[in-house]
Amino acid sequence: MTVNNFTEITLFILSGFAEHPELQVSLFLMFLFIYLFTVLGNLGLIMLIRIDSNLHTPMYFFLSNLAFIDIFYSSTVTPKALVNFQSKQKTISFVACFVQMYFFVGLVCSECFLLGSMAYDRYVAICNPLLYSVVMSRKVCNWLGIMPYAIGFTNSLISVCQLNTMGKKNNTHVPDFILMGLTDSEEIQLVLFILFLLIYLVTVLGNVGMILIICLDLQLHTPMYFFLSHLSFLDLSYSTVITPKTLYNLLTSTKYISYMSCFIQMYFFVFLGATECFLLSSMAYDRYVAICDPLHYPVVMSRRFCSSLIFGSYMIGFVDSSINVLCMSRLHFCDSNVIRHFFCDTPPVLALSCTDTHDIEIMIFIVAGSTLMVSLITISVSYVSILSTILKMTSTSGKRKAFSTCASHL
């Protein structure tokens, strides 16, 4: 097994712009003024766009996202810089440095692709104005708004994971892992391959069919089916993250997976799992409003609010997954590289570490536990309220109709 030796640095020193105290005070005041102006200006822009219904257009939708990115872009760097201007100790921990780098690169990449979306929006508006409302529909705008974040933070994850391999200790670092799989028997492996392949094909074809039906049938363009299409997309992606590699391993004697591939698989597995938890919470809330407050349903579950729930679910998933992988990437693996599982899940990889994992386990437990608890509480409260409302109904047809509206979610 090939090994590499690394020297670990636990702290970095940010030298800043100048060592003169007088100049640092001037820079502190200037940066503070620019930061406050940036935050307040962009917040005001976002609030104005949300409040004024005349600004609910694709151009201002992208502009509000650009303002949102600018706020977090400056907040990633400026607060730490301001603290360093007023402090003699200008150190930043290894983890904090990589977290700052992750969000900095992620937001920069997201802004680049968002500017691309804004340019396309102006191209359609000027070069093809008659079809503008059709081409730049809410669904297209939502995708053009979500995809820059997904691409940006994926690029950032790859960059940070590659850089993080440069910060390992003077111990052995395994370049790849071995996935033990489910069994060593070749006959059982063949049966499992056929079984997993059939399940995977049914999952892919079923979810793709569901998405196409919802997109093509105008009668299904409702909040419930909007959420359902995203659930199908997540299930499709969720199975694709794990199954192809598992199928390949079932047919080959080499069951290696590279260090980078393992962590990318883990990242998307956690991301899709966390996103699905909050998406199910959003679907539960949607059914709660539909049954418990049907008169206000079109107002409460507006397109903008539904899009916000979807966007929030994906963003929370990204944050959860980023924290998980950044914590895991700090581990050192020197004794064994055999993962006793058929994919790179967090617990089996943690078990291979030759360093203390207590703090990382606590962090992952808090993040994962919070995600599950918030999701379960939201779903439970929503369905308890729904059940209470249904039991109070005197009409049998009303009860049947209420139960049928929850069937797709259940």
N, C-alpha and C positions, 0 to 999 in steps of 0.2 A: 504494500500500500504506500503510495507516494505521500510524503509529509512535507510540510513547510514550517519554518520557524518565524515568529513575528514578535516584535516588541510592542507592548501596549503603553499608550499614554492616556492617563486618566483625566487630565485637565489640559485645556488650551489657554493661552493668554492672548487676549485681543488687544493689540497695541494701540488701536484707535488712530486718530488723525494727528494729535499733537500731545507733547508731554508738558507743555507750559500750562500752569493752572489758570492764568488769565485768559488764554485762548480757549481753554476747555469750557470756562464759564460762558464765553460768547457763543461757542458752538452748541452748548447745552440749550441756551435760550433760543437760538436760531432753529435748532432741530425740534425743540418743543413746540415752537410757534408753527412750523411747517406741519408737524404731526397733528396738532389740534385742528389746524385749518383743513388738512386732508380728511380727517375722521369726520368732523362736523359737516364739511362740505358734501362728502359722499353720503353721509347719513341723511342730510337734508334732501339730497337728490332722490334717494331711495324712497323716503317718506312722501315726497311730492309726487313721484310717479305712482305710488300705491294709492294715494288719496284722490288724485285727479283722474277721473274716468276717461277724459279726453286723451290721456297719455298711455292708455292701455293698448298700445300698438307694438308690433314686433321690434321696431327700432328702439323704443324706450324700454322694452323688456330686456333687450340685450344691454342697453345702457345701464339699467339698474344692476345687472349682473356684473358689468364692468366696474361699477362703483363699489359693489360688494367685494370684489377681488382686490381693488385698490386699498380698501380699509384693512383687510387682513394681510395684504402684501406689506403695508407699512407697519402694521402691528407685529409682524414677525421679526422685524429687525430693529425698529426705532426704540421701543421700551428698554431693551437690553443696552443699546448704545447710550441712552440717556442715563441709565444707572451707572454705566462705566465712566461717563463724564464727571460724575459726582463722587466716584469711589476710587480709592487707591488700588483695590484688588480688582483686576480686570480679567479674572479667570472665568471660564465657562466649562462646565463638565462635558465629558465625551458624549454622553447621551443627549444633553441639552443642545450641544453643537450640531449633532446629526438630526435632531428634531427640527431645529431652526433651518438647517440646510434642506431637509425634506419638504417643509412647507414653502420655503423660498422658491425652490426649483419647481414644485408642484403648481404654485400660484403663477409663476412666470410662464410656464408651459400652457397652463389653462388660459391665461390672458392672451397668449399668441393665437391659440385656436379660436378663442372668443372673438378676437379682432377679425379673424378669417370669416367667422359666421356673420359678423356685422357688415363686412365688405360684400358678402354674398347677398345679404338682405338689401343693401343699397343698389347692387347690380340688378336684382329682380325689380325693385321699385322704379328704376330709371329706364332700364332696357326692355322690360316686359311688364309695364304698369297694368295692363288689362287683366293679366293673370296673377297679379301680385297677391290678392286675397286668397287665391286657391293654392298657389305655390307656398307662400309663407303662412300656412295654416298654424293653428295653435299646436298641433301635434308635431309638425316639423320644427317650429320654434323651440318647443320643449326639448326635442332631441338635439337640436343645435346648441341649446343651452346646457344640457347635461353632458354631452360627449366631450367638450373641452375639459371639464373637470376630471372625467374618467381617464382621458388620454394624458392629461397633465400629471395627475397623481400616480399613474402607472409608470410614466417616464421617470418621475421623481423616485419612486420605490426602487426601480432598477438601478438608478444612479447611486442612491444611498447604500443599497446592498453591496454594490461593487466596491464602493469606497470603504465600506465597513470591514471588508476582508483585510484591509491594510492595518487594522488596529487590534490584531490579536496578540495574545501573550506569548512568552517564550515557552510554548508547549506545542504539542502536535495538533495540527488542524487537519481534519479529514477533508479531502477534496470532493468526496461524493459519499452517498449513502447507499445501502442495500435494502430494498423493500422485501421483507420475507414473504409477504402475500398471505394467502389463506391456507394453503396446503403445499406439501412437497410431492404429493402423488400426481404423476403425469395424467393418469386416467381421470382423476377428480378435477384436475386443472382444465382438461378439455371440456368436461361437463360444465364447469363453472364459466368457462369462456363462452360457450354457446348460450348459457342462461343469462349471463351479464350482457352479451351482445343483443339478445332479444329484448331484454328490459330496456337497454339503452336506446335501441331503435324505436321501440314503442314510446318511450319518453320523448325523444326528439321529434318524431313524426306527430305525436299527439299534441305537444306544446306548440310546434310550428303551425299545425292545423288550427289550433285554438286562436293563435295570434292572427292568422290570416282571416279567419271567419269574423273575428271582432273588428278587424280593420276594414273588411269589405262590406259588412252588413251595417247600414246606417242606423238600424233600430237598436244595435248593440253599443252605440256611442253614448254610453251612460257612465257615471262614476264607478258603478259596481264592476262593469266589464272592462273599464279602463284599468282598474286595479288588478283585475283578473289577468289581463294581457301582460302586465308587468310581472305578475306571479309566475306566469308561464315562461316568460323570458328568463327569470331568475332560476326556475327549475331546470330549464334547458342548459343554461350556463353552468349551474351547480353540478349537474351530472357530467358535463363536458370537461370540467376541471379535473375530475378523478378517473372516470371510466376509461377513456382511451389508453392512458398509461397502464391501468390495471389489465386491460385486455392484452396489451402488448407484452406485459410481464408474464401473463398466463401462458403465452405461446413461446416464450424464449427462455433460455437458461440464464441469460444475463439480466439481472433485476436491478441494475444500478440506476440511480437518479443523481444528477449533479447537485452540489450544494445550492447553487443559484436556482435551479429548477424546483428543488424541494421547497425553498422558501417562497418562490412565486406561487407554487401550488397551494401552500399554506395560506398565503396572503389572500388569494381569491376565494379559497374555501371559507375562511373566516368572514371576509367581506360579504360574500353572497349569503352566508348564514345569518349574519347580523342584519343585513338589509331585509331579508325575508321576514325576520322577526318583527321589524317595525312596519313592514308592508302589511302583514297580517293584522297588526294593531290598527292600521289605517282602514283596512277593510272592515274590521269589527266596528270601528267608530262610524263608518259609512252606513252600515246596517242599523246601528243604534239610532242615527238621525232619521233614516228612512222609516223605521217602525215607530219610534217613540216621539218623533216630531216631524211627521210627514208634510205638514203645511209649509214649514220653513226649509224643507229639504233642498229645493232648487237654489235657494239663496245661500244656505250654509255650505252645501257641497258644490260650490261654483267651480268652473274650470281652473281658475287661478288657485283656489284653495287645494283642489285635488293635485294640481301640478306641484304645489308647495309641499304637500305630504309625500309625494313620490321623491321629489328632490331631497327632502329632509331624510328620508329613509336611506337613500344611496349615500348621502354625505355622512350620516352616522355610521353606516357600514364601513366606509372608507376610513374614518377616524379610528373605529374599533380595530380594524384590521391593521392599520398602520402602527398603532400602539403595540399590538400583539407581535408583529413581525420585528419591529425595532427592538423590543425587549428580547425576543428570541435570538436576534442576530448578535447580541452581546455575549452569548454563550460560547464556550469552548468545548470542542469534542476531540478527545484524545485517546480514549480507551477502546471504544467500539463504534462502528458505523452501521450496525445492523438495526434497522427499524422494524420492530415486530408488529407490523401493520401493513395494509396494502396501499396506503397513501400517506403523505406527510401531514399527519395530524399533530396538534400541539403536545399532548401528553407523551406519546411515544418518543418524540424528538427531545423533549425535556429530560426524559429518563436517560438519554445517552450522554448528557453533559457531565464533564468532569469538574465543573465548578459549582459553587453554591447557587442554587436556583430559588432559594426561599423568597427573596425580594421580588424576583420576576414572577413567581407563582402567585404571590399576593396581588401584584399589579394586574396580571391576567385574570385572576379570580374576581377582582373588583370590577374590571371592565366587562367581562363576560357575564358576571352575576347581575350587574346593573342593567345590561341589555335584556337579559332574560326576564328579570323581575318587572321592569317597566312594561315590557311587551305582554307578559302574562297578566299583570294587574289591569292593563288597558283592555285586553281581550275579555278577561273575567268580568270586570265591571260592566262592560258594554253588553255582554250576553246575559248577565244577571238582570240588567235593566230591560233588555229585550224580552226575556222570559217573563218578567213581572208584568210588562205591558200586555203581552199576549194572553196571559192567564186572566187578566182583567177584562178581556174582550168577551162579549156575550154572543157574538155571531160566530158560528162554526166556519162559514166561508171566509170570514175575516181572519180567523186563526190559521186556516189552511194557507191563505195567501201570504200571511206574515211568515209562516214557517218556510214556504217555498222561496221567499226572497233571500233566505239565509242558506239555501241548499248549495249554491255554487261555492260559497265560502267554506262551509263545512266539508 
